[in-house]
Every structure is written in C-alpha cells, then in structure tokens.
Amino acid sequence: MVRRPQLIPWRTAGRVSEEQASADDVVREIGWVFNNETGNRLHLEQFTSTGDHEIFAYLNAFELPTDDLAQQTLVEIGSGIGRMTSGFTKVFGHVIACDLDAAFLERCRQTVAKLGIVEHLRTCHVADGRMLPVADNQADLTFSYITLQHCQRDDALSLVGEAARVTKPGGHIALNFRTWTPIDVFLWPLGKITRALWRVPGLGPWLARRRLASRLGWQANRLSPDKVSNYLDGLTERFATRTIYHSPHRKLAERSDAELRTFEGVHRSHWWLVAERL
Ligand SMILES: C[S@@+](CC[C@H](N)C(=O)[O-])C[C@H]1O[C@@H](n2cnc3c(N)ncnc32)[C@H](O)[C@@H]1O
C-alpha cells in the first residue's frame, strides 16, 4: 500500500490505544483525538455521552427520517473508538462502523459492548483509506463526522463516492467537511510541514503523539461545496435533494444545485452535505 502521511497520526493513535489496559485509559490517552477533551479523570461514559447528544442534534437539524430507526442501517465513515457509534447502535437496528485503523475498530467494539448494543454493530476496516468494504445499497443513512477533512483530498472524494454507492435509493448521506477560513493562511503551510515531518523515521511517530503537532497536521484537505457538488455530478448515483448546512456565523453564496441552511451546531470552518439518493 502507498504510505500516505495523513494515515500516520491515526495509526499511531491506534497503536497507543492497543497499549492501554482499560477503555477508560484509552479515553485518557487518546480521547482528545476525537473530541478535544483532555484530563486524567475522563472516562468512557463521559466520552460517549458527547456523541449521544450530537446524534440527535444532527438527526433533528438535518430533518432525517427518525420514525423507524430500529429498522434502519447506518454506515459510519470514521467511527474511531466509538464516541458516536455507541449511541448509534442504541437507535439504529444495524450500524456498520468503518475506520482506517483496525485497533480503533477493536476499541469501538469494546465501547459498544459496554455502552451500546453490540448485536447491532458490524465493523469494517478501510484498509486503503478510500474504499469501504461494504456492499452497494446497504445504508438508510451514511454518516461521517470530522473524518473527511483528515483524508488526503482524493481519498476524501473517493469516500464521498463510496458513501453514495453504499446508500440505498431513498436513503441519505450526511457528510461533514472542512473548508477554507482566513486563519488557514498560517495553518495550511504549518500543516504541510507537520505532515512532511511525520515521514521522518523516529521523529514522525513521536510527533504524531503530540497534541499541537497533530492538530496542525491532521487536517489534510479543505473541500468546498463546489468541489464536492461537482464530484457528485460525475457519479452514477443520483440525488433527489441536496442541502448544505453551515454555521450562521459564516455566509455562503446562494447556489442552484443545493438549498442552503444554517445550524448553530456547525463549526464556522465546517459544512455538511445532506442529500437523498434517488
Ligand atoms: C477525529 S476522528 C472522528 C471520529 C468520530 N467520527 C467522532 O466524531 O468521534 C477521525 C477518524 O477518522 C478516521 N480516518 C481518518 N482517515 C480515514 C480514512 N481515509 N478512511 C476511514 N477512516 C479514516 C481516523 O482513524 C479516526 O478514527
């Protein structure tokens, strides 16, 4: 497999997760990778409760169908150690958690076994970071939060195509992206330097365990609504509706291919694409 630098911090964090004795220790050591919280008193239940709150905030804000969730299948791209997956298994009948790192997926299963419904869970290893080992037309909802911004640009677009492929007609995709902000004048070059340093033997894995360096380097792409929309237009799968959710504190130009809506819960630098597959 091609060694792509943006995979390094996740595999490093995955290895750290393998070394921990308990799920609470995992959260103390690498929980910040997922929700930015640090502290030696943190525990798994607090960690997943942040995900539990977000699930309903997003399902409601995006007006996704919620009346028969127990019959629905959700595909999550970038599940990590199960911060949101645990809650997803409590509301969806089937959850397919996909992640780049196999150790995260093992920890995800443990998280769900403790705090979710493990019988509802299947895990899928995205070994190449771009193709989901999931059959076509499986998902009622394909969801991805704070993950596509961490992939190399082409991998992120490939995963958008995969989301479209695994979602059944009538189902939805809800995908979160990061786009440009003024502070990127500084952040973008620093991120490039950090990703280059990750490749240096010895230094790279050490750096990938440092919070500041990771935060600088791991946002490996910025994707605009135009770019993603054009990519969707080139797919064989078609979408009946497209809605872009963005922060009310950030203006986006009106567009002909998608309705624009604001939601307070969206970070200024983020946006979401929510679309129904035909
Ligand atoms: C910041 S975490 C977010 C996890 C989870 N969505 C949450 O909100 O807690 C990003 C996750 O994406 C995974 N990831 C990064 N690149 C990926 C790729 N190319 N394919 C699949 N998963 C990827 C990482 O391993 C990590 O678990």
Ligand as a Chemical Component Dictionary entry (heavy atoms), coordinates in Angstrom:
data_LIG
# 
_chem_comp.id                   LIG 
_chem_comp.type                 NON-POLYMER 
_chem_comp.pdbx_formal_charge   0 
_chem_comp.three_letter_code    LIG 
# 
loop_
_chem_comp_atom.comp_id 
_chem_comp_atom.atom_id 
_chem_comp_atom.alt_atom_id 
_chem_comp_atom.type_symbol 
_chem_comp_atom.charge 
_chem_comp_atom.model_Cartn_x 
_chem_comp_atom.model_Cartn_y 
_chem_comp_atom.model_Cartn_z 
_chem_comp_atom.pdbx_ordinal 
LIG C1  C1  C 0  -11.373 12.971 14.542 1  
LIG S1  S1  S 1  -11.745 11.244 14.394 2  
LIG C2  C2  C 0  -13.518 11.310 14.392 3  
LIG C3  C3  C 0  -14.142 10.027 14.907 4  
LIG C4  C4  C 0  -15.647 10.093 15.117 5  
LIG N1  N1  N 0  -16.341 10.395 13.883 6  
LIG C5  C5  C 0  -16.019 11.065 16.203 7  
LIG O1  O1  O 0  -16.698 12.061 15.893 8  
LIG O2  O2  O -1 -15.637 10.843 17.344 9  
LIG C6  C6  C 0  -11.386 10.817 12.709 10 
LIG C7  C7  C 0  -11.456 9.327  12.446 11 
LIG O3  O3  O 0  -11.358 9.127  11.048 12 
LIG C8  C8  C 0  -10.545 8.004  10.810 13 
LIG N2  N2  N 0  -9.995  8.161  9.462  14 
LIG C9  C9  C 0  -9.052  9.043  9.052  15 
LIG N3  N3  N 0  -8.831  8.883  7.735  16 
LIG C10 C10 C 0  -9.665  7.890  7.303  17 
LIG C11 C11 C 0  -9.888  7.274  6.045  18 
LIG N4  N4  N 0  -9.202  7.645  4.966  19 
LIG N5  N5  N 0  -10.808 6.290  5.969  20 
LIG C12 C12 C 0  -11.510 5.926  7.076  21 
LIG N6  N6  N 0  -11.328 6.458  8.295  22 
LIG C13 C13 C 0  -10.412 7.436  8.406  23 
LIG C14 C14 C 0  -9.496  8.047  11.902 24 
LIG O4  O4  O 0  -8.855  6.795  12.087 25 
LIG C15 C15 C 0  -10.337 8.499  13.088 26 
LIG O5  O5  O 0  -10.882 7.419  13.771 27 
# 
loop_
_chem_comp_bond.comp_id 
_chem_comp_bond.atom_id_1 
_chem_comp_bond.atom_id_2 
_chem_comp_bond.value_order 
_chem_comp_bond.pdbx_ordinal 
LIG C1  S1  SING 1  
LIG S1  C2  SING 2  
LIG S1  C6  SING 3  
LIG C2  C3  SING 4  
LIG C3  C4  SING 5  
LIG C4  N1  SING 6  
LIG C4  C5  SING 7  
LIG C5  O1  DOUB 8  
LIG C5  O2  SING 9  
LIG C6  C7  SING 10 
LIG C7  O3  SING 11 
LIG C7  C15 SING 12 
LIG O3  C8  SING 13 
LIG C8  N2  SING 14 
LIG C8  C14 SING 15 
LIG N2  C9  SING 16 
LIG N2  C13 SING 17 
LIG C9  N3  DOUB 18 
LIG N3  C10 SING 19 
LIG C10 C11 SING 20 
LIG C10 C13 DOUB 21 
LIG C11 N4  SING 22 
LIG C11 N5  DOUB 23 
LIG N5  C12 SING 24 
LIG C12 N6  DOUB 25 
LIG N6  C13 SING 26 
LIG C14 O4  SING 27 
LIG C14 C15 SING 28 
LIG C15 O5  SING 29 
# 
